[in-house]
Amino acid sequence: MKTVLKHVNPKPHIWAATLLMLATLIPNPSLAETPRTVQAWGGNGSGDLGIGNTSFGETLPQQVIDLSDVKAIAGGNFHSLALLTDGTLRAWGGNQQGQLGNGKTSGGEVTPVEVSRLIGVKAVAAGTHSLALVSIGRVAAWGDNSFGQLGNGNFDNSEIPKAVGGLPLQITDDAGVIAIAAGHAHSLALLDDGTVFAWGRNIDGQLCDGTRLNRSTPVKSLFRNVKAIAAGETVSVALLTDGTVRTCGGSNVGQLGDGDISLHHTTSPVFVQGLKNIQAIDAGEDHSLALRADGKIFSWGLNNHGQLGDGTFVNRSTAVAVVDLSDAVEINAGGFHSLALTGDGQVRAWGFNSTGQLGDGSFSDSAVPVVVLNETGSEALKDVTALSASSRSSFTLR
Protein backbone atom coordinates (compact mmCIF):
# COMPACT_ATOMS: atom_id res chain seq x y z
CA MET A 1 0.00 0.00 0.00
CA LYS A 2 2.88 2.38 0.70
CA THR A 3 6.34 2.79 -0.92
CA VAL A 4 9.66 3.25 0.94
CA LEU A 5 12.10 5.15 -1.23
CA LYS A 6 15.74 5.97 -0.79
CA HIS A 7 17.27 9.42 -1.31
CA VAL A 8 18.83 9.90 -4.71
CA ASN A 9 19.30 13.46 -5.92
CA PRO A 10 16.72 14.38 -8.59
CA LYS A 11 17.76 15.96 -11.88
CA PRO A 12 15.84 18.56 -13.88
CA HIS A 13 13.67 17.24 -16.69
CA ILE A 14 11.35 18.81 -19.25
CA TRP A 15 7.88 17.29 -19.18
CA ALA A 16 4.19 17.90 -19.94
CA ALA A 17 3.25 21.57 -19.55
CA THR A 18 -0.20 20.62 -18.32
CA LEU A 19 1.42 19.50 -15.05
CA LEU A 20 4.07 22.14 -14.44
CA MET A 21 5.32 22.03 -10.86
CA LEU A 22 4.81 18.45 -9.83
CA ALA A 23 7.17 16.39 -7.72
CA THR A 24 10.32 14.32 -7.67
CA LEU A 25 11.01 11.02 -6.07
CA ILE A 26 13.55 8.37 -6.84
CA PRO A 27 12.77 4.70 -6.22
CA ASN A 28 15.28 2.36 -4.67
CA PRO A 29 18.16 2.52 -7.18
CA SER A 30 18.28 -1.28 -7.47
CA LEU A 31 14.79 -1.23 -8.97
CA ALA A 32 15.84 1.05 -11.81
CA GLU A 33 18.87 -0.90 -13.00
CA THR A 34 17.18 -3.92 -14.59
CA PRO A 35 13.73 -3.56 -16.20
CA ARG A 36 11.46 -6.47 -15.35
CA THR A 37 8.02 -7.95 -15.89
CA VAL A 38 5.41 -8.09 -13.12
CA GLN A 39 3.95 -11.18 -11.45
CA ALA A 40 0.76 -10.89 -9.40
CA TRP A 41 -1.35 -13.08 -7.12
CA GLY A 42 -4.15 -12.72 -4.60
CA GLY A 43 -7.49 -10.88 -4.78
CA ASN A 44 -8.71 -10.02 -8.26
CA GLY A 45 -12.37 -9.05 -7.95
CA SER A 46 -11.72 -5.57 -9.37
CA GLY A 47 -9.11 -6.69 -11.88
CA ASP A 48 -6.46 -6.03 -9.24
CA LEU A 49 -3.96 -8.43 -10.80
CA GLY A 50 -4.00 -7.09 -14.36
CA ILE A 51 -4.34 -10.56 -15.86
CA GLY A 52 -7.35 -9.88 -18.07
CA ASN A 53 -10.18 -11.10 -15.83
CA THR A 54 -11.88 -10.62 -12.48
CA SER A 55 -11.40 -14.01 -10.90
CA PHE A 56 -11.95 -14.32 -7.15
CA GLY A 57 -8.27 -14.78 -6.44
CA GLU A 58 -5.10 -16.47 -7.63
CA THR A 59 -3.01 -18.51 -5.21
CA LEU A 60 0.03 -18.67 -7.49
CA PRO A 61 1.83 -15.89 -9.41
CA GLN A 62 0.43 -14.85 -12.79
CA GLN A 63 2.13 -12.50 -15.23
CA VAL A 64 0.49 -9.08 -15.66
CA ILE A 65 -0.62 -8.74 -19.30
CA ASP A 66 1.17 -6.44 -21.76
CA LEU A 67 3.53 -5.01 -19.18
CA SER A 68 7.30 -5.00 -19.56
CA ASP A 69 10.24 -2.67 -18.97
CA VAL A 70 8.97 -2.03 -15.45
CA LYS A 71 11.26 -0.53 -12.82
CA ALA A 72 8.88 0.04 -9.87
CA ILE A 73 5.38 -0.94 -8.77
CA ALA A 74 2.95 0.21 -6.08
CA GLY A 75 -0.14 -1.63 -4.84
CA GLY A 76 -3.05 0.41 -3.51
CA ASN A 77 -6.61 -0.20 -2.41
CA PHE A 78 -7.86 -2.53 -5.20
CA HIS A 79 -5.68 -0.87 -7.85
CA SER A 80 -2.01 -0.88 -8.80
CA LEU A 81 0.55 1.33 -10.55
CA ALA A 82 3.62 0.40 -12.56
CA LEU A 83 6.43 2.79 -13.45
CA LEU A 84 8.11 2.00 -16.78
CA THR A 85 11.71 2.71 -17.68
CA ASP A 86 10.60 5.49 -20.04
CA GLY A 87 9.11 7.43 -17.13
CA THR A 88 5.45 6.79 -17.97
CA LEU A 89 2.88 5.02 -15.77
CA ARG A 90 0.45 2.16 -16.23
CA ALA A 91 -2.48 1.41 -13.92
CA TRP A 92 -5.12 -1.30 -13.51
CA GLY A 93 -7.86 -2.48 -11.15
CA GLY A 94 -10.75 -0.56 -9.56
CA ASN A 95 -11.44 2.96 -10.78
CA GLN A 96 -14.57 4.24 -9.07
CA GLN A 97 -12.76 7.35 -7.81
CA GLY A 98 -10.53 7.86 -10.84
CA GLN A 99 -7.50 6.29 -9.18
CA LEU A 100 -6.24 4.85 -12.49
CA GLY A 101 -5.70 8.37 -13.83
CA ASN A 102 -6.97 7.60 -17.33
CA GLY A 103 -9.72 10.22 -17.44
CA LYS A 104 -12.49 7.85 -16.36
CA THR A 105 -14.35 7.29 -13.10
CA SER A 106 -16.57 4.33 -13.96
CA GLY A 107 -15.71 0.66 -14.01
CA GLY A 108 -12.19 -0.67 -13.82
CA GLU A 109 -9.47 -2.09 -16.02
CA VAL A 110 -8.40 -5.74 -16.02
CA THR A 111 -5.21 -4.98 -17.97
CA PRO A 112 -2.83 -2.01 -17.63
CA VAL A 113 -3.80 1.36 -19.15
CA GLU A 114 -1.67 4.47 -19.46
CA VAL A 115 -1.99 7.18 -16.83
CA SER A 116 -2.75 10.49 -18.52
CA ARG A 117 -0.48 13.54 -18.68
CA LEU A 118 2.58 12.22 -16.90
CA ILE A 119 6.12 11.74 -18.18
CA GLY A 120 9.45 11.76 -16.42
CA VAL A 121 8.05 9.96 -13.37
CA LYS A 122 10.58 8.67 -10.88
CA ALA A 123 8.42 6.83 -8.31
CA VAL A 124 4.84 5.99 -7.38
CA ALA A 125 2.70 5.27 -4.30
CA ALA A 126 -0.92 4.22 -3.87
CA GLY A 127 -3.69 4.08 -1.26
CA THR A 128 -7.31 4.86 -2.13
CA HIS A 129 -5.60 7.44 -4.33
CA SER A 130 -2.43 7.54 -6.42
CA LEU A 131 0.76 9.60 -6.14
CA ALA A 132 3.64 10.18 -8.55
CA LEU A 133 6.95 11.96 -8.19
CA VAL A 134 8.24 13.62 -11.29
CA SER A 135 11.75 14.66 -12.17
CA ILE A 136 11.49 18.35 -11.33
CA GLY A 137 10.93 17.74 -7.64
CA ARG A 138 7.15 17.87 -7.25
CA VAL A 139 4.16 15.60 -6.62
CA ALA A 140 1.05 14.72 -8.65
CA ALA A 141 -2.04 13.03 -7.22
CA TRP A 142 -5.33 11.60 -8.49
CA GLY A 143 -8.23 9.39 -7.40
CA ASP A 144 -10.17 9.52 -4.13
CA ASN A 145 -10.05 12.87 -2.35
CA SER A 146 -12.65 12.40 0.40
CA PHE A 147 -10.25 13.68 3.07
CA GLY A 148 -8.08 16.00 0.96
CA GLN A 149 -5.44 13.33 0.27
CA LEU A 150 -4.80 14.74 -3.22
CA GLY A 151 -3.44 17.90 -1.61
CA ASN A 152 -4.86 20.33 -4.18
CA GLY A 153 -6.97 22.48 -1.84
CA ASN A 154 -10.35 20.79 -2.28
CA PHE A 155 -12.14 17.52 -1.57
CA ASP A 156 -13.14 16.59 -5.13
CA ASN A 157 -12.02 13.31 -6.67
CA SER A 158 -9.86 13.56 -9.79
CA GLU A 159 -9.65 11.14 -12.71
CA ILE A 160 -6.45 12.74 -14.02
CA PRO A 161 -3.20 13.67 -12.24
CA LYS A 162 -3.13 17.13 -10.68
CA ALA A 163 -0.37 19.00 -8.91
CA VAL A 164 -0.15 18.83 -5.14
CA GLY A 165 -0.04 22.42 -3.89
CA GLY A 166 1.89 24.01 -1.09
CA LEU A 167 5.04 21.90 -1.10
CA PRO A 168 8.38 23.77 -0.94
CA LEU A 169 9.79 24.76 -4.31
CA GLN A 170 12.84 23.00 -5.65
CA ILE A 171 15.67 25.49 -5.59
CA THR A 172 18.60 23.39 -6.80
CA ASP A 173 19.07 20.00 -8.39
CA ASP A 174 19.38 18.31 -5.00
CA ALA A 175 16.67 20.14 -3.06
CA GLY A 176 12.98 19.55 -2.49
CA VAL A 177 10.85 16.40 -2.22
CA ILE A 178 12.81 13.15 -2.35
CA ALA A 179 10.24 10.55 -1.23
CA ILE A 180 6.48 9.97 -1.03
CA ALA A 181 4.14 7.56 0.73
CA ALA A 182 0.40 6.96 0.42
CA GLY A 183 -1.68 5.75 3.34
CA HIS A 184 -5.28 4.62 3.15
CA ALA A 185 -6.46 8.23 2.89
CA HIS A 186 -3.48 10.45 3.64
CA SER A 187 -0.21 11.29 1.94
CA LEU A 188 3.36 12.06 2.99
CA ALA A 189 6.28 13.78 1.28
CA LEU A 190 9.86 13.64 2.57
CA LEU A 191 12.15 16.58 1.86
CA ASP A 192 15.89 16.42 1.47
CA ASP A 193 16.37 18.33 4.74
CA GLY A 194 14.76 15.47 6.69
CA THR A 195 11.40 17.17 7.24
CA VAL A 196 8.03 15.71 6.24
CA PHE A 197 4.92 17.33 4.79
CA ALA A 198 1.54 15.62 5.14
CA TRP A 199 -2.02 16.03 3.92
CA GLY A 200 -5.37 14.21 3.86
CA ARG A 201 -7.14 12.32 6.63
CA ASN A 202 -6.04 13.37 10.11
CA ILE A 203 -8.84 12.16 12.36
CA ASP A 204 -6.35 10.02 14.27
CA GLY A 205 -3.48 12.52 14.19
CA GLN A 206 -1.61 10.68 11.45
CA LEU A 207 -0.45 13.92 9.78
CA CYS A 208 1.64 14.56 12.91
CA ASP A 209 1.04 18.32 12.81
CA GLY A 210 -0.16 18.73 16.39
CA THR A 211 -3.85 18.61 15.39
CA ARG A 212 -6.52 16.13 14.32
CA LEU A 213 -7.86 18.29 11.49
CA ASN A 214 -8.08 16.93 7.95
CA ARG A 215 -5.90 18.89 5.53
CA SER A 216 -6.52 19.45 1.81
CA THR A 217 -3.09 21.04 1.30
CA PRO A 218 0.28 19.93 2.71
CA VAL A 219 1.27 20.95 6.23
CA LYS A 220 4.67 20.54 7.83
CA SER A 221 4.69 17.64 10.26
CA LEU A 222 6.60 17.40 13.53
CA PHE A 223 8.84 14.61 12.21
CA ARG A 224 12.52 15.64 11.96
CA ASN A 225 15.79 14.01 10.79
CA VAL A 226 13.85 11.54 8.64
CA LYS A 227 15.32 9.36 5.91
CA ALA A 228 12.33 7.15 4.98
CA ILE A 229 8.54 7.33 5.38
CA ALA A 230 5.56 4.97 5.34
CA ALA A 231 1.83 5.44 5.84
CA GLY A 232 -0.92 3.10 7.04
CA GLU A 233 -4.58 3.76 7.81
CA THR A 234 -4.37 5.51 11.17
CA VAL A 235 -0.61 6.04 11.51
CA SER A 236 2.42 7.52 9.80
CA VAL A 237 5.84 5.94 10.30
CA ALA A 238 9.22 7.64 9.98
CA LEU A 239 12.70 6.12 9.92
CA LEU A 240 15.21 8.55 11.37
CA THR A 241 18.82 9.03 10.35
CA ASP A 242 19.95 7.43 13.62
CA GLY A 243 18.24 4.13 12.70
CA THR A 244 15.33 4.48 15.12
CA VAL A 245 11.63 4.70 14.21
CA ARG A 246 8.92 7.19 15.17
CA THR A 247 5.14 7.05 14.65
CA CYS A 248 2.17 9.42 14.82
CA GLY A 249 -1.57 8.81 14.75
CA GLY A 250 -4.14 6.58 16.39
CA SER A 251 -3.77 3.18 17.99
CA ASN A 252 -6.18 0.63 19.43
CA VAL A 253 -4.25 -2.58 18.69
CA GLY A 254 -0.67 -1.35 19.10
CA GLN A 255 -0.24 0.44 15.75
CA LEU A 256 1.98 3.13 17.28
CA GLY A 257 4.46 0.62 18.70
CA ASP A 258 4.79 2.72 21.85
CA GLY A 259 3.97 -0.03 24.33
CA ASP A 260 0.34 1.01 24.84
CA ILE A 261 -2.27 -1.44 23.53
CA SER A 262 -5.26 0.70 24.57
CA LEU A 263 -7.15 3.18 22.39
CA HIS A 264 -5.13 6.41 22.23
CA HIS A 265 -3.85 9.04 19.82
CA THR A 266 -0.76 11.15 19.42
CA THR A 267 -0.32 14.16 17.16
CA SER A 268 3.43 14.32 17.76
CA PRO A 269 6.08 11.63 17.19
CA VAL A 270 6.58 8.74 19.62
CA PHE A 271 9.30 6.07 19.69
CA VAL A 272 8.66 2.56 18.45
CA GLN A 273 10.10 0.53 21.27
CA GLY A 274 12.86 -2.02 20.80
CA LEU A 275 14.18 -0.88 17.41
CA LYS A 276 17.65 0.28 16.35
CA ASN A 277 19.86 -0.04 13.28
CA ILE A 278 16.75 -0.03 11.08
CA GLN A 279 17.28 0.53 7.36
CA ALA A 280 13.75 0.26 5.89
CA ILE A 281 10.13 0.53 7.01
CA ASP A 282 6.64 -0.07 5.62
CA ALA A 283 3.06 0.11 6.89
CA GLY A 284 -0.06 -1.91 6.13
CA GLU A 285 -3.63 -1.24 7.17
CA ASP A 286 -3.01 -1.57 10.91
CA HIS A 287 0.44 -3.11 11.19
CA SER A 288 3.98 -2.02 10.37
CA LEU A 289 7.29 -3.61 9.45
CA ALA A 290 10.90 -2.60 10.03
CA LEU A 291 13.98 -4.16 8.41
CA ARG A 292 17.17 -4.14 10.46
CA ALA A 293 20.59 -3.86 8.85
CA ASP A 294 21.37 -7.51 9.61
CA GLY A 295 18.36 -8.76 7.60
CA LYS A 296 16.01 -9.34 10.56
CA ILE A 297 12.42 -8.06 10.32
CA PHE A 298 10.38 -6.61 13.17
CA SER A 299 6.65 -5.89 13.29
CA TRP A 300 3.94 -4.41 15.50
CA GLY A 301 0.22 -3.64 15.52
CA LEU A 302 -2.75 -5.74 14.47
CA ASN A 303 -2.10 -9.48 14.26
CA ASN A 304 -5.54 -11.05 13.81
CA HIS A 305 -4.41 -12.95 10.70
CA GLY A 306 -0.78 -13.50 11.68
CA GLN A 307 0.46 -10.49 9.68
CA LEU A 308 3.18 -9.80 12.26
CA GLY A 309 4.82 -13.15 11.48
CA ASP A 310 5.82 -13.92 15.07
CA GLY A 311 4.04 -17.27 15.17
CA THR A 312 1.02 -15.94 17.07
CA PHE A 313 -2.24 -14.10 16.44
CA VAL A 314 -1.66 -11.69 19.34
CA ASN A 315 -1.68 -7.92 18.72
CA ARG A 316 1.61 -6.25 19.66
CA SER A 317 2.24 -2.72 20.96
CA THR A 318 6.02 -3.13 20.80
CA ALA A 319 8.13 -4.50 17.97
CA VAL A 320 8.56 -8.28 17.79
CA ALA A 321 10.80 -10.31 15.51
CA VAL A 322 9.41 -12.14 12.50
CA VAL A 323 10.34 -15.80 13.00
CA ASP A 324 12.39 -18.02 10.69
CA LEU A 325 13.59 -15.12 8.54
CA SER A 326 17.01 -13.51 8.90
CA ASP A 327 18.23 -12.62 5.41
CA ALA A 328 15.66 -10.12 4.15
CA VAL A 329 16.70 -7.29 1.84
CA GLU A 330 13.28 -5.70 1.23
CA ILE A 331 9.91 -5.58 3.01
CA ASN A 332 6.38 -4.58 2.08
CA ALA A 333 3.13 -4.57 4.06
CA GLY A 334 -0.27 -5.17 2.46
CA GLY A 335 -3.67 -4.64 4.02
CA PHE A 336 -3.41 -7.62 6.39
CA HIS A 337 -0.44 -9.54 5.01
CA SER A 338 3.29 -8.99 4.70
CA LEU A 339 6.02 -9.74 2.17
CA ALA A 340 9.80 -10.02 2.33
CA LEU A 341 12.42 -10.41 -0.38
CA THR A 342 15.38 -12.56 0.67
CA GLY A 343 18.97 -12.21 -0.41
CA ASP A 344 18.72 -15.15 -2.81
CA GLY A 345 15.86 -13.56 -4.80
CA GLN A 346 12.99 -15.52 -3.25
CA VAL A 347 9.88 -14.19 -1.50
CA ARG A 348 8.35 -15.00 1.87
CA ALA A 349 4.78 -14.08 2.83
CA TRP A 350 2.65 -14.27 5.97
CA GLY A 351 -0.70 -13.13 7.34
CA PHE A 352 -4.14 -12.97 5.72
CA ASN A 353 -4.67 -15.33 2.78
CA SER A 354 -8.40 -15.26 2.03
CA THR A 355 -7.79 -14.43 -1.64
CA GLY A 356 -4.47 -16.24 -2.09
CA GLN A 357 -2.26 -13.22 -1.39
CA LEU A 358 0.44 -15.35 0.26
CA GLY A 359 1.15 -17.12 -3.04
CA ASP A 360 1.71 -20.56 -1.54
CA GLY A 361 -1.09 -22.30 -3.45
CA SER A 362 -3.59 -22.12 -0.58
CA PHE A 363 -6.18 -19.87 1.02
CA SER A 364 -4.96 -20.50 4.57
CA ASP A 365 -3.65 -17.73 6.82
CA SER A 366 -0.14 -18.13 8.19
CA ALA A 367 1.41 -16.61 11.30
CA VAL A 368 4.90 -17.54 10.08
CA PRO A 369 6.59 -16.82 6.74
CA VAL A 370 5.80 -19.23 3.90
CA VAL A 371 7.60 -19.61 0.57
CA VAL A 372 5.91 -17.95 -2.41
CA LEU A 373 5.77 -20.53 -5.20
CA ASN A 374 6.18 -20.15 -8.96
CA GLU A 375 3.33 -20.12 -11.46
CA THR A 376 3.07 -23.93 -11.50
CA GLY A 377 3.45 -24.39 -7.76
CA SER A 378 6.36 -26.74 -8.34
CA GLU A 379 9.10 -24.73 -6.63
CA ALA A 380 9.88 -21.35 -5.09
CA LEU A 381 9.47 -18.20 -7.16
CA LYS A 382 13.03 -17.11 -8.02
CA ASP A 383 15.03 -14.21 -9.41
CA VAL A 384 12.79 -11.57 -7.84
CA THR A 385 14.25 -8.06 -7.73
CA ALA A 386 11.49 -6.10 -5.95
CA LEU A 387 8.04 -6.56 -4.44
CA SER A 388 4.88 -4.71 -3.45
CA ALA A 389 1.68 -5.55 -1.58
CA SER A 390 -1.75 -4.01 -2.04
CA SER A 391 -4.82 -4.29 0.17
CA ARG A 392 -5.42 -7.92 -0.87
CA SER A 393 -2.86 -8.77 -3.55
CA SER A 394 0.89 -9.17 -4.02
CA PHE A 395 3.32 -8.24 -6.82
CA THR A 396 6.93 -8.88 -7.75
CA LEU A 397 9.37 -7.70 -10.39
CA ARG A 398 11.68 -10.27 -11.93
Backbone hydrogen bonds, N-H to C=O, Kabsch-Sander energy under -0.5 kcal/mol:
donor,donor_aa,acceptor,acceptor_aa,energy
5,L,3,T,-0.6
8,V,6,K,-0.5
19,L,16,A,-1.7
20,L,17,A,-1.3
23,A,138,R,-3.7
26,I,178,I,-1.0
31,L,28,N,-2.4
32,A,28,N,-0.7
32,A,29,P,-0.9
33,E,29,P,-0.7
34,T,30,S,-0.6
36,R,70,V,-2.6
38,V,67,L,-0.5
39,Q,396,T,-2.2
40,A,62,Q,-3.2
41,W,394,S,-1.9
42,G,58,E,-2.3
43,G,392,R,-2.6
44,N,56,F,-1.6
47,G,44,N,-1.8
50,G,47,G,-1.4
52,G,110,V,-2.5
58,E,42,G,-2.0
62,Q,40,A,-2.6
64,V,38,V,-2.7
65,I,50,G,-2.5
67,L,64,V,-0.7
70,V,36,R,-2.3
71,K,83,L,-3.0
72,A,83,L,-1.3
74,A,81,L,-2.5
76,G,79,H,-3.2
77,N,127,G,-3.1
78,F,76,G,-1.2
80,S,92,W,-2.3
81,L,74,A,-2.6
82,A,90,R,-2.7
83,L,72,A,-2.9
84,L,82,A,-0.6
84,L,88,T,-2.6
85,T,69,D,-2.4
87,G,84,L,-1.9
90,R,82,A,-2.3
91,A,113,V,-2.6
92,W,80,S,-1.6
93,G,109,E,-2.9
94,G,78,F,-2.9
95,N,107,G,-0.5
98,G,95,N,-1.4
101,G,98,G,-1.7
103,G,159,E,-2.5
109,E,93,G,-2.1
113,V,91,A,-2.6
115,V,89,L,-2.0
116,S,101,G,-3.0
118,L,115,V,-0.7
120,G,86,D,-0.5
121,V,87,G,-2.5
122,K,133,L,-3.7
123,A,133,L,-1.1
125,A,131,L,-1.8
126,A,1,M,-0.8
127,G,129,H,-2.8
128,T,183,G,-0.5
128,T,184,H,-1.3
130,S,142,W,-2.8
131,L,125,A,-2.9
132,A,140,A,-2.2
133,L,123,A,-2.4
134,V,23,A,-9.9
134,V,138,R,-1.8
135,S,120,G,-1.5
137,G,134,V,-1.7
138,R,134,V,-0.6
139,V,22,L,-0.8
140,A,132,A,-2.4
141,A,162,K,-2.6
142,W,130,S,-1.8
143,G,158,S,-2.9
144,D,128,T,-1.2
148,G,145,N,-1.4
151,G,148,G,-1.9
153,G,216,S,-2.9
158,S,143,G,-1.8
162,K,141,A,-2.2
164,V,139,V,-2.6
165,G,151,G,-2.2
171,I,169,L,-0.5
175,A,172,T,-1.6
177,V,137,G,-0.9
178,I,190,L,-3.5
179,A,190,L,-1.4
181,A,188,L,-1.9
183,G,181,A,-0.5
183,G,186,H,-3.4
184,H,232,G,-1.9
187,S,199,W,-2.9
188,L,181,A,-2.6
189,A,197,F,-2.5
190,L,179,A,-3.0
191,L,195,T,-2.8
192,D,176,G,-2.0
194,G,191,L,-1.9
196,V,223,F,-0.6
197,F,189,A,-2.8
198,A,219,V,-2.6
199,W,187,S,-1.9
200,G,215,R,-2.8
201,R,185,A,-2.6
205,G,202,N,-1.3
208,C,205,G,-1.8
210,G,267,T,-1.7
215,R,200,G,-2.1
219,V,198,A,-2.6
221,S,196,V,-3.1
222,L,208,C,-2.8
226,V,194,G,-2.0
227,K,239,L,-3.4
228,A,239,L,-1.3
230,A,237,V,-2.1
232,G,235,V,-2.6
233,E,285,E,-1.7
234,T,285,E,-0.6
236,S,248,C,-2.0
237,V,230,A,-3.0
238,A,246,R,-2.8
239,L,228,A,-2.7
240,L,238,A,-0.6
240,L,244,T,-2.8
241,T,225,N,-2.4
243,G,240,L,-2.0
246,R,238,A,-2.7
247,T,270,V,-2.2
248,C,236,S,-1.8
249,G,266,T,-2.5
250,G,234,T,-2.2
251,S,264,H,-2.8
257,G,254,G,-1.6
259,G,317,S,-2.9
261,I,259,G,-0.6
264,H,251,S,-2.5
266,T,204,D,-0.6
266,T,249,G,-2.3
270,V,247,T,-2.1
272,V,245,V,-2.3
273,Q,257,G,-2.6
273,Q,271,F,-0.7
275,L,272,V,-0.9
278,I,243,G,-2.2
279,Q,291,L,-3.4
280,A,291,L,-1.2
282,D,289,L,-1.9
284,G,287,H,-3.7
285,E,334,G,-0.8
285,E,335,G,-1.3
286,D,335,G,-0.7
288,S,300,W,-2.2
289,L,282,D,-3.0
290,A,298,F,-2.5
291,L,280,A,-2.9
292,R,290,A,-0.6
292,R,296,K,-3.2
293,A,277,N,-2.5
295,G,292,R,-2.2
297,I,325,L,-0.6
298,F,290,A,-2.9
299,S,320,V,-2.4
300,W,288,S,-1.5
301,G,316,R,-2.8
302,L,286,D,-2.7
306,G,303,N,-1.3
309,G,306,G,-1.6
311,G,367,A,-2.5
316,R,301,G,-2.2
319,A,273,Q,-1.2
320,V,299,S,-2.6
322,V,297,I,-2.9
323,V,309,G,-2.6
325,L,322,V,-0.6
328,A,295,G,-2.1
329,V,341,L,-3.3
330,E,341,L,-1.2
332,N,339,L,-2.0
334,G,337,H,-3.0
335,G,390,S,-1.5
338,S,350,W,-2.7
339,L,332,N,-2.9
340,A,348,R,-2.2
341,L,330,E,-2.5
342,T,346,Q,-2.7
343,G,327,D,-1.8
345,G,342,T,-2.1
348,R,340,A,-2.6
349,A,370,V,-2.1
350,W,338,S,-1.8
351,G,366,S,-3.0
352,F,336,F,-2.6
356,G,353,N,-1.3
359,G,356,G,-1.7
361,G,59,T,-2.0
366,S,305,H,-0.5
366,S,351,G,-1.7
370,V,349,A,-2.8
372,V,347,V,-2.4
373,L,359,G,-2.6
374,N,379,E,-2.8
377,G,374,N,-1.1
381,L,372,V,-2.6
384,V,345,G,-2.5
385,T,397,L,-3.2
386,A,397,L,-1.1
388,S,395,F,-2.4
390,S,393,S,-2.3
391,S,76,G,-2.3
394,S,41,W,-2.7
395,F,388,S,-2.7
396,T,39,Q,-2.1
397,L,386,A,-2.4
398,R,37,T,-1.6
